[in-house]
Every structure is written in structure tokens, then in C-alpha cells.
Amino acid sequence: MKYLLAFLILVHGGIHLMGFAKAFGYGNITQLTKEISKTAGIFWIAAAILFLLSAFMLLFKKETWPVLAIIAVIISQVLILTAWKDARFGTIANILIVLVTIPAWSSLRFESLFRKDVTSLLSNTSTVGNDLVTEADLNHLPEPVQQYLRVSGAVNKPKIKNVRIVFDGEMRGKGKDWFAFRSVQYNFFDEPTRLFFMKAKMFGMPVFGYHAYKEKSASMKIKLFGLFTVMEAKGPEMNKAETVTVFNDMCLMAPATLIDKRIQWEAIDNRSTKATFVNGTNKISAVLYFNENGQLTNFTSDDRLDVNEQKQIRFSTPVKNYKLIKGRTVPAYGETIWHYPEGEFVYGQFYLSEIDYNVSEYKP
């Protein structure tokens, strides 16, 4: 679809060059019977250039291509109206381009909220310094958690201020088919924050989701084509549920942050530990399970709201396939599971694509 659209834009833009050629007397342009002034000719070539630029930006995944395409369509349609008899069929191309471009532009506007939030927090987060996680930082932790931090590579590495994570995967609702997604998220840990933006396709239509947990409050918004809100949630129950998600990210993807004093630990045995995490009025608990190698294998909590069921359901995230990435060992695959009375339901499969710690600049 992307290549067909780019081809349409390129051809449509190229046709506009005829208006420029007619105005300046280049060649015998018989397709345009009406005289075109040199001033109008400048606008014809301007539209052509904008169309061509937007097509190349689309092909090379530059996010601002819809803006150029919309400007080009506006100029083009005005020019077509001035030469309606000869150029009226160009309106069809403009309509087709607009039908695709407006949703793309809307999705960019929606994503810009995510970008703005991330950029603001990055500008206020200092990642400079050599403050390391030491063995002394682990003394108050239960033995399985201490061992986990050691095998994860946290010890003698810089303390984590933030993390950028990219997942590819599949998700589904209860009784529904899987749909593919790609997500980019930024987590900040001095003031627990999680900003998660997802791009997916459902029934062939683009769907975008933004989950934001900041200043101890959470919100979720899902938009079809980036235009139409199909789901929205916020409030105390959502705040608590997303606090579970924030703590889950700390445990799975940034174990160095488990030295945080907001976490209360309760030893169970040499393979499991209970943790209680407090952030403002949000208080949640979870049980962490470890294998014989000291790696975290599962995380369960009863404090997470199932938005579809509108009640708290046991939630778990088994993980595996640990990999050494940039000096830290993290799981490359995980699942999200609801434990319904009738049985377990896997609703998410996550494959780690990228992870970066203590980032200073925004990257989509």
C-alpha cells in the first residue's frame, strides 16, 4: 500500500510539471489548452516539488510526509479549478491522496503527545554521573532478588534513570483474534513514569494506543486511524493497575531499579519473594519467581484491573530466552496472562526488539 501511494503521488506530482512547462514555453504542451501565466507556473512547479518530496519522505519513513502532501493537494486543487476543463481528473488523485493522508496526519498528531511527554521528561532527567549499583545496595533485599540483580549484570553498572524499550508482538481480546503490534515505551524511575505508544492493525485498519502513567496517575486512549477514539480509561482503578505494570517493567526490564526504597520485600523461599510497591496512594503487591540460575521467570499480581472485565483479575508475565544486551541480561520473550476462573488466557506475546538505558534523546 505504501508503494502504491508513493507511486500515485509521484505520477500526480510529475503531471503538475506540465503546468510549469506550459507557462514558460517549454515544449508543446497540448494537454493544457488554457494559457497559464508565469506566476501560476511557479505554483504548478511548487505543487510538483511538494508532491515529489512527500513521496520520497513516505518511502524513507519520514514522519512529516503527510504535512507536505496536504499542502501540495491544496495548491494542486486550486490550480485544477483554474484549468478545470483540462485538469479536472486530477481531482480524483487529490481525493485519493487526502483519504490516506488525513489519517496518517492524525496519527502523527496523536503520537506527538507521546513524543512531547517523553521529550519533556528527558530534558529534566540527568543521566550524567558514575553512581553505580554496589553490593551494599543489595543488602536489604531477599537472597533470590540479590542473586537476580547479580546475574542480570546490575552490580557495578550505573544506576538506571530511564529505559527505552521496543517490542514487537501480538495481542488479543477475550474471544477475539490476534493482531500484530509494535510498541515504543519510555520508563523513568526517579518519579515512576511509564509512557507507552503502540501501533497495530486490526481488521486491516491502523490502530494507535497511548498509555501514560505519570505523576502517579494513569490514562489510556486507543484511536482508530489516529482519528476516532474507540477506548479510553482513567481513574483510581486504572492508576493502581498501571502501577502494577510499572513495577512489572522494573522487575523484568530494569532489575537494577529494585533497590528502590519504595519497595518492601517479604521473603518466601529460595525461589520466590513477595514485593509491595508504593507510589503515592497507589499500593500494589506481586510475587516474583526465580529459576535455579537466579533468573526471574514469572511475576504475578492480584492488583491489576482487566479493562474488558472491569474487575481485578490475577495477572502474570512469564518470561524466558534471556539475552546479554549492552552488558545487561534481560528476557527476550514474555507473555501477559489473565487468570480467569475458567482458566488462563494469554492475551499478549512480546518479543524484545530494542532496549537502551539512561537515554538522553528521543528516538521513535
Salt bridges, closest charged atoms under 4 A:
GLU63 OE1 - ARG115 NH2 2.47
GLU111 OE1 - LYS199 NZ 3.29
ASP117 OD2 - LYS214 NZ 3.00
ASP131 OD2 - LYS159 NZ 3.67
GLU135 OE2 - ARG150 NE 3.05
GLU143 OE2 - ARG150 NH1 3.65
ASP168 OD2 - ARG182 NH1 2.79
ASP190 OD2 - LYS161 NZ 3.77
GLU191 OE2 - LYS216 NZ 3.02
GLU232 OE2 - LYS221 NZ 3.56
GLU242 OE1 - ARG194 NH1 3.57
GLU242 OE2 - ARG304 NH2 3.78
ASP249 OD2 - ARG194 NE 2.59
ASP260 OD2 - ARG262 NH2 2.69
ASP302 OD1 - ARG314 NE 2.72
ASP303 OD1 - LYS240 NZ 3.78
GLU309 OE2 - LYS174 NZ 3.68
GLU342 OE2 - LYS174 NZ 2.70
GLU344 OE2 - HIS339 ND1 3.63
GLU354 OE1 - ARG164 NH1 2.85
GLU354 OE2 - ARG182 NH2 3.57
GLU354 OE1 - LYS363 NZ 3.59
ASP356 OD2 - ARG164 NH1 3.25
ASP356 OD1 - LYS326 NZ 2.15
